[in-house]
Amino acid sequence: MRDMLYSEVAMIHGLNNAPDDPDLAVKAGKRLCEELLEPLQDHWGRIAIRSAYRSCEVNGFCNEMQRKKKAGYTCASNESNYGGHIWDRLDAHGHTGAMACVVVPSFWAKHQEPGDWRILARWIHEHLPYSTLYFFPTYWAFNIGWHERPERTIKSYAEPAGLFTP
């Protein structure tokens, strides 16, 4: 859980990144780890957590910085992150979820051609009970989300950008 709570933004700006509801955060985070991150790591090797749990304070700060066009801040609103990066709040439909942004170094080392992120997306789609995946161009980092009511959607900011259907 220590890796999941660490936030450079919180450290730099003196923000609190502790859950308001630790029990809910642990419950959601456990499902994320057991059902998605551990199987991903078992198959592909070590994964690197870039971002995981965000408190409302940290996420709200990042969202405000994004609206002000400050470089490096890319958080959606708190409400849209409930049951996503904000693990200790239920989403608008009353469901639990958790999300982490990860990199799979062994995958990146072997698959750096444009569009190669789709290989990993397809593997996850075929083997793991994810809810949402969002791929980024840098190191094929991606948000992977567990949710009580999975959407099973894959989107990418990496080329080819947009909705991906395996």
C-alpha positions as CSV (number, residue, x, y, z in Angstrom):
1,M,0.0,0.0,0.0
2,R,3.0,2.3,0.6
3,D,3.8,2.3,-3.2
4,M,0.2,3.0,-4.0
5,L,0.0,6.0,-1.6
6,Y,3.2,7.7,-2.7
7,S,2.6,10.9,-4.7
8,E,5.4,13.2,-5.9
9,V,2.8,15.9,-6.3
10,A,1.7,15.6,-2.7
11,M,5.4,15.6,-1.5
12,I,6.3,18.7,-3.6
13,H,3.2,20.7,-2.7
14,G,2.7,19.5,0.9
15,L,-0.6,17.8,0.2
16,N,-2.2,15.0,2.1
17,N,-2.5,11.8,0.1
18,A,-4.0,9.6,2.8
19,P,-7.5,8.0,2.3
20,D,-10.5,9.4,4.1
21,D,-11.9,5.9,4.2
22,P,-9.0,3.6,4.6
23,D,-11.1,0.4,4.7
24,L,-12.7,1.2,1.3
25,A,-9.3,2.1,-0.1
26,V,-7.7,-1.1,1.1
27,K,-10.7,-3.2,-0.2
28,A,-10.6,-1.6,-3.7
29,G,-6.8,-1.7,-3.8
30,K,-6.7,-5.3,-2.8
31,R,-8.9,-6.2,-5.7
32,L,-6.8,-4.1,-8.1
33,C,-3.6,-5.9,-7.0
34,E,-4.9,-9.4,-6.8
35,E,-7.0,-9.5,-10.0
36,L,-4.9,-7.2,-12.2
37,L,-1.5,-6.1,-11.1
38,E,-0.2,-9.4,-9.6
39,P,-1.2,-11.5,-12.7
40,L,0.2,-8.8,-14.9
41,Q,3.5,-8.9,-13.0
42,D,3.5,-12.8,-12.9
43,H,3.3,-12.9,-16.7
44,W,5.4,-9.9,-17.8
45,G,7.9,-9.4,-14.9
46,R,8.2,-6.5,-12.6
47,I,5.9,-3.6,-13.1
48,A,6.6,0.0,-12.1
49,I,3.8,1.9,-10.4
50,R,3.8,5.5,-11.6
51,S,0.6,6.7,-9.9
52,A,-2.1,4.9,-8.0
53,Y,-4.3,6.1,-5.2
54,R,-5.0,9.8,-5.1
55,S,-6.8,11.7,-2.3
56,C,-9.4,14.2,-3.2
57,E,-7.0,16.9,-2.2
58,V,-4.2,15.7,-4.5
59,N,-6.5,14.9,-7.4
60,G,-8.3,18.2,-7.1
61,F,-5.0,20.1,-7.0
62,C,-3.8,18.3,-10.2
63,N,-7.1,18.9,-11.9
64,E,-7.0,22.6,-11.1
65,M,-3.4,22.8,-12.4
66,Q,-4.5,21.1,-15.6
67,R,-7.3,23.6,-16.1
68,K,-4.7,26.4,-15.6
69,K,-2.6,24.6,-18.3
70,K,0.3,23.8,-16.0
71,A,2.6,21.3,-17.6
72,G,2.7,17.8,-16.1
73,Y,-0.7,17.8,-14.4
74,T,-3.2,15.6,-16.1
75,C,-6.0,14.7,-13.6
76,A,-9.7,14.5,-14.4
77,S,-12.2,16.0,-11.9
78,N,-12.6,14.3,-8.5
79,E,-16.1,13.2,-9.4
80,S,-15.0,11.4,-12.5
81,N,-12.1,9.8,-10.6
82,Y,-14.3,8.4,-7.8
83,G,-13.9,4.6,-8.1
84,G,-10.9,5.2,-10.3
85,H,-7.7,6.9,-8.9
86,I,-9.8,8.0,-5.9
87,W,-10.3,4.5,-4.3
88,D,-12.0,5.6,-1.1
89,R,-15.0,7.1,-2.7
90,L,-17.8,5.3,-4.5
91,D,-18.5,6.3,-8.1
92,A,-21.7,8.1,-9.2
93,H,-23.5,4.7,-9.3
94,G,-22.4,3.6,-5.8
95,H,-19.7,1.2,-7.0
96,T,-16.2,0.6,-5.8
97,G,-13.1,0.7,-8.1
98,A,-9.4,1.4,-8.1
99,M,-6.9,2.4,-10.8
100,A,-3.1,2.6,-11.1
101,C,-0.8,3.9,-13.8
102,V,1.9,1.4,-14.5
103,V,4.8,0.7,-16.9
104,V,5.9,-2.8,-17.8
105,P,9.6,-2.4,-18.4
106,S,10.2,-5.8,-20.0
107,F,7.4,-5.1,-22.5
108,W,8.7,-1.6,-23.4
109,A,12.3,-3.0,-23.9
110,K,11.0,-5.4,-26.6
111,H,8.1,-3.4,-28.1
112,Q,8.8,0.2,-29.1
113,E,7.4,0.4,-32.6
114,P,4.4,2.7,-33.2
115,G,1.2,0.9,-32.1
116,D,3.0,-1.9,-30.2
117,W,1.0,-0.9,-27.1
118,R,-1.8,-2.9,-28.7
119,I,0.0,-6.1,-28.1
120,L,-0.1,-5.5,-24.3
121,A,-3.7,-4.2,-24.5
122,R,-4.8,-7.4,-26.3
123,W,-3.1,-9.7,-23.8
124,I,-4.7,-7.9,-20.9
125,H,-8.1,-8.0,-22.7
126,E,-7.8,-11.8,-23.2
127,H,-6.4,-12.6,-19.7
128,L,-7.5,-10.1,-17.0
129,P,-10.8,-8.8,-15.7
130,Y,-10.0,-5.2,-16.2
131,S,-12.5,-2.4,-16.4
132,T,-10.7,0.3,-18.2
133,L,-7.3,0.7,-19.9
134,Y,-5.8,4.1,-21.0
135,F,-2.5,3.9,-22.8
136,F,0.0,6.7,-23.0
137,P,2.9,7.3,-25.5
138,T,5.7,7.4,-22.9
139,Y,7.0,3.8,-22.2
140,W,3.5,2.5,-23.1
141,A,2.5,3.5,-19.6
142,F,-1.2,2.8,-19.0
143,N,-3.9,3.3,-16.5
144,I,-5.4,0.0,-15.5
145,G,-8.7,-0.1,-13.6
146,W,-10.5,-2.6,-11.6
147,H,-14.2,-2.0,-11.0
148,E,-17.2,-3.8,-9.5
149,R,-19.0,-3.2,-12.8
150,P,-16.3,-3.4,-15.4
151,E,-16.7,-1.4,-18.6
152,R,-14.1,-3.4,-20.6
153,T,-12.9,-0.4,-22.6
154,I,-9.5,0.4,-24.0
155,K,-8.5,3.9,-25.0
156,S,-5.2,5.3,-26.1
157,Y,-3.4,8.6,-26.3
158,A,-0.6,6.8,-28.1
159,E,-0.9,6.3,-31.8
160,P,-3.2,5.0,-33.1
161,A,-5.1,7.1,-30.6
162,G,-8.8,6.6,-29.6
163,L,-10.9,3.6,-28.8
164,F,-9.3,0.3,-29.3
165,T,-11.2,-2.9,-29.9
166,P,-9.1,-6.1,-29.8
